[in-house]
Amino acid sequence: MNRKFLARHAAWITTPTLFVVLILIWDAYVVRFQVSPLILPRPGQVWTALLIMLQDPRTLGHAWITLYETLAGFGIAVAVGIVLGALLGKVAWLERTLNPFIVALQVMPKVALVPLFIVWFGFGPTSKVVMAAVLAFFPIMTNTILGIKSVERGHRELMVSLNAGTWQTLRELELPTALPYVLSGAEIGIVLAVIGAIVGEYLGGSQGLGHMAVATMNAFDVQSMFGVIGLLTLMGFLLYFAVASLRKYITPWHESVQLTKT
Amino acid sequence: MTQTHIALTGIEQKFGKGANAVIALTGVDLQVGHEEFLVLLGPSGCGKTTLLRIIAGLVRPTSGEVRIGDRDLWVGEARDNAVVQELGVVFQDANLFPWLNVEDNIALPLKLRGRSKVERRERARELCRLVGIDGFEKRWPRELSGGMRQRAAIARALSYDPKILLMDEPFGALDAMTRDQMNLELQRIWMASGCTVVLVTHSIGEAAFLADRVVLLSPRPGRIDHILDIDLPRPRDLYVQTTPGFQDVVAQLRHRLDAAIA
């Protein structure tokens, strides 16, 4: 086993080791300082609560709801973000006109809109889908604008010399140039979509993992609450890696993909 | 000289307005014959690239007339499509799109013209053979050396059978040895394709090796200083550079150039 091999694959050992060490520290802390299980349960108790929760088919139902809200919101955000981003990136006067509104919407704490969305769209999943979409939309749109504007001068000139039309330039040059940027926006967007769905569930309705977290809090069932948080983290993890690994398939030519290979 | 292919009359180019205006070119009258290899030579700032861009229709001259064959390049504010179709441009950078493989890059102009996939692939293979990069059709541009990328750029410019090839220091970014080889190849490709070529360079040796005629430009303001016929027999090989005839041409160009800068 040479040094290079170790350097490349060491993370497969060090990361799980660190994880186990952190769990052990957590356990030792609770035992040593006799922390109340209502404040911080022991890892073993959380694990047991999680197993019990997973045996209940309703848990999976809640997880599906949250997953659906996140993905639907994310899908809307991607579609609207790319179309609007391309439009604003291409049409300078439109971007100048709308820029103050975009900034205003961006600095507004959008989570404060949840009660409004519940009034508008009801306590069902729709209001959460909208919240997820609103949060995920901005990074995707702003990155698309940046990408469209990042077209190399030489590439643009080539298209002019080839007498390409506006649509041809958009399809053959500007959108492919923007694609790596759009994917970066989507990586941020998927995380925000999860947050949007969960915050929506906290504040209204009776479904989803966010609602479960609130329900366990009301029942003083802190072990289960930790279990729900664990499930949410796992879901966020999986969704993020799913989106991040799209890079390899959508932009295999890009440097970012090359870098991760070596 | 054979029949006139490109005719420039009274070309003047100003950049900027009012007191800050810079005259890049003034009083340029030039005719290029069918199937001629014409080289624009001059020190930096002499307007040789601007002149090439004017012929390519990438820059609209402040005043003067550009005629290709028996048509004007500009009709009102727009370029005449039928004329632009006959122009192939090769830039100093290859400007290959990183998201297209070599074959798709070469066939991009055909795609813009709505040709079928089968036809595009066939033409790309043929051109790869012509420019000497066969076997690399499916590679990404970044997997190619600088010289090979420039070959692909030439193949792309030839893909739609332009009657005129316009080249702006196409080998300027290559090392001297690759450059010699590319000039030899360019001569071969030009003789095989029957194009009219206008090439911009600041290398005297390159100009003398390639050209039927060298147009010497002088700076501030850019204008034609001198036109020199080069009667060395074709095809020329790299050893032509050691002959007295070649060295005489180089010496003449060197003297005129020094006089122009002084």
Chai-1 contact restraints between the chains, C-beta under 6 A:
chainA,res_idxA,chainB,res_idxB,connection_type,confidence,min_distance_angstrom,max_distance_angstrom,comment,restraint_id
A,G154,B,F91,contact,1.0,0.0,6.0,A-B,restraint_1
A,G154,B,D93,contact,1.0,0.0,6.0,A-B,restraint_2
A,G154,B,N95,contact,1.0,0.0,6.0,A-B,restraint_3
A,H155,B,N95,contact,1.0,0.0,6.0,A-B,restraint_4
A,L158,B,N95,contact,1.0,0.0,6.0,A-B,restraint_5
A,S161,B,A56,contact,1.0,0.0,6.0,A-B,restraint_6
A,S161,B,V89,contact,1.0,0.0,6.0,A-B,restraint_7
A,L162,B,P109,contact,1.0,0.0,6.0,A-B,restraint_8
A,L162,B,L112,contact,1.0,0.0,6.0,A-B,restraint_9
A,N163,B,V84,contact,1.0,0.0,6.0,A-B,restraint_10
A,A164,B,L112,contact,1.0,0.0,6.0,A-B,restraint_11
A,Q168,B,L112,contact,1.0,0.0,6.0,A-B,restraint_12
A,P176,B,W99,contact,1.0,0.0,6.0,A-B,restraint_13
A,W253,B,P98,contact,1.0,0.0,6.0,A-B,restraint_14
A,W253,B,W99,contact,1.0,0.0,6.0,A-B,restraint_15
A,W253,B,W140,contact,1.0,0.0,6.0,A-B,restraint_16
